[in-house]
Amino acid sequence: MNDDAVRTYLVALASSLSINVLIPLFILGLMVIGAWVLLARANRDPEFNIAEVFLDENHKVSSERVFLAATWGSSTWALAVVMFAMPQHTVEVIGIYMGVWGVNNSVKYVAKQKYGANDTPTDKAAP
């Protein structure tokens, strides 16, 4: 690869960096830094237990909570990317995002109110 080819490649790479690319990368960087700070604090502070973030209703660490946090983080970042890449679809994307996460939390709230804190609808089913 000669100097002209490298220069052409770098110019093409630089021209592809636009606000639609930089802002989602910035948001992703903020999310990674936030996770890093949380883990660094967990390592330094003996009173801060990172496992408490992922406790379920039975006070046990749940892999479901870990996957839920990862899914929420990635879908939130995807929301930001789509909003900057395709601003004409902002309303639809926000509606889908709120539908997925809002329905999830609403169902949990209704189940907790109707069946109690530790019970599920299947626990109340007739034999």
C-alpha positions in Angstrom: 0.0 0.0 0.0 1.6 3.3 -1.1 1.2 6.8 0.4 -1.6 7.8 -2.0 -3.7 4.8 -1.2 -3.3 5.4 2.6 -4.2 9.0 2.2 -7.2 8.2 0.0 -8.4 5.7 2.6 -7.9 8.1 5.5 -9.8 10.9 3.6 -12.7 8.5 3.0 -12.7 7.4 6.6 -12.7 11.0 7.8 -15.5 11.9 5.5 -17.7 9.1 6.8 -17.5 10.6 10.3 -20.6 12.8 10.6 -22.7 14.0 13.5 -24.9 10.9 12.9 -21.9 8.7 13.7 -20.1 10.8 16.4 -23.1 11.4 18.7 -24.0 7.7 19.0 -20.3 6.8 19.6 -20.2 9.5 22.3 -23.3 8.1 23.9 -21.9 4.6 23.8 -18.6 6.0 25.3 -20.6 7.6 28.2 -22.4 4.3 28.9 -19.1 2.4 29.0 -17.5 5.0 31.2 -20.6 4.9 33.5 -20.3 1.1 33.8 -16.5 1.4 34.4 -17.1 3.9 37.2 -19.7 1.7 38.8 -17.4 -1.3 38.8 -14.4 0.8 40.0 -16.5 2.1 42.9 -17.6 -1.5 43.7 -13.9 -2.5 43.9 -12.8 0.4 46.1 -15.7 0.8 48.5 -16.2 -2.1 50.9 -19.8 -0.9 51.8 -20.9 -0.9 48.1 -21.9 -4.4 46.9 -22.3 -4.7 43.2 -24.3 -7.9 43.6 -27.1 -5.9 45.3 -27.8 -4.2 41.9 -28.8 -7.6 40.5 -30.8 -9.0 43.4 -34.2 -10.4 42.6 -37.3 -10.4 44.8 -35.9 -13.4 46.8 -32.7 -11.5 47.5 -30.6 -13.8 45.3 -28.3 -12.7 42.5 -30.2 -13.3 39.3 -28.7 -13.9 35.9 -32.0 -12.6 34.5 -31.2 -9.2 36.1 -27.8 -9.1 34.5 -29.2 -9.9 31.1 -32.0 -7.4 31.7 -29.4 -4.6 32.4 -27.4 -5.5 29.3 -30.5 -5.6 27.2 -31.7 -2.3 28.5 -28.4 -0.7 27.9 -28.0 -2.0 24.4 -31.6 -1.1 23.4 -31.2 2.4 24.8 -28.1 2.9 22.8 -29.8 1.5 19.7 -32.6 4.0 20.3 -30.1 6.8 20.3 -28.5 5.5 17.1 -31.7 5.2 15.2 -32.9 8.6 16.4 -29.8 10.2 14.9 -29.5 8.0 11.8 -33.2 8.2 10.9 -34.8 11.2 12.5 -38.0 10.7 10.4 -38.7 7.5 12.4 -38.2 9.0 15.8 -41.9 8.7 16.9 -42.1 5.1 15.8 -38.8 4.1 17.5 -39.7 5.8 20.8 -43.2 4.1 20.6 -41.6 0.7 20.2 -39.0 1.4 22.9 -41.7 2.5 25.4 -43.9 -0.3 24.4 -41.3 -2.9 25.1 -40.0 -1.5 28.4 -43.2 0.1 29.5 -45.3 -3.0 29.1 -42.7 -5.1 30.9 -42.7 -2.8 33.9 -46.5 -2.4 33.8 -47.1 -6.2 33.8 -44.7 -6.6 36.8 -46.5 -3.8 38.7 -49.9 -5.2 38.1 -48.8 -8.8 39.0 -47.2 -7.5 42.2 -50.4 -5.6 43.1 -52.7 -8.4 42.3 -50.8 -11.5 43.4 -48.5 -10.1 46.1 -44.7 -9.4 46.2 -43.4 -13.0 46.0 -46.3 -14.7 44.2 -46.8 -15.1 40.5 -50.0 -15.6 38.6 -49.1 -19.3 38.1 -48.8 -19.7 41.9 -52.5 -18.7 42.3 -53.8 -21.0 39.6 -56.3 -23.6 40.6 -55.0 -27.2 40.9 
